[in-house]
Amino acid sequence: VVIQKNRILRARPRLDTWKLNFDIIYHKEYVEPTVLEKIVNEGGFKVGLLDYRPQKRGPYGTFQVTKFEVID
C-alpha cells in the first residue's frame, strides 16, 4: 500500500463468516422503510464494506441482509 508516497506493509484479516447488527436513524417523512431496506440490500451487493469491496473493483466485502426490522 502506498500512503503519502511511502510504501508500507498492510495486513488484513480474512473473515469467512461474520455478523453485524446496527441501527439506522432516518426520517420517515423522506424515506419509506421498504425503500431503505432496498438501499441497504443493494449496498451489500454493489458497494460492500472494507478494502477490496465491489465499489473499489474488488471481490470481497459483500453482505446480505438477513433481518430488517422497523422499530418505532
N, C-alpha and C positions, 0 to 999 in steps of 0.2 A: 504494500500500500504506500502511496506517496502522499505525504502531508507536508505542506509548505516547502515543496521541492526536496524533501528528505525522505528517503526510503526507510520504512520501519517495518518490522515483523509484526503481523497481527495473527492471533489465534482466535478461532471462533468455535463455539461448541456445536455439536451435532445433536439435535433434539428430534428423535424419531417419533415420539409420542409426547404431546404436550396439551395443556388445557389452560384456558384463560377465562376468568369471569370479570365482567366490567359493567359499569353503568354509563348510560348516555343521558345527559340532561338536555332537553330540547324544548322548543315552544310548539305546542300543539296547533297553534294558530297558523304556523308557517309550514309544517311538515306533518303529514299523516303517518301514523305508526307503520302502516304497510309499506309506504314509500321508504321510510327509514330502514326497515328490515331489508328491503331490496338493495339499498345502498350498501349496507354492511355486507350482505352476501356477495354482491358484485366486487366489493373491495377485497374480500378474501380470495377471490378467484383472479382478478385482474391486477390488483395493486400489491397485496401481500404485506408482510412485515419484515423488518430487519434487513440485513445485507443480502444481496443476490436474489431479491424478490422480483416478481414479474415486471413491476414498474421500472426496474433497473435492468431489464432484459436477462434476469436470472431465473433459474428453475425452482428456487426454494422460497419459503416464506408464505406459501398459500395456506388458507384455512377455510373451514366451512362452519357455518353457524348451526349448532345442534339444538339450541333453545333460544327463543326470542320471546320475552315476556314484557308486557307493558304494565307498569306499576303506577297507580295514580297517587 
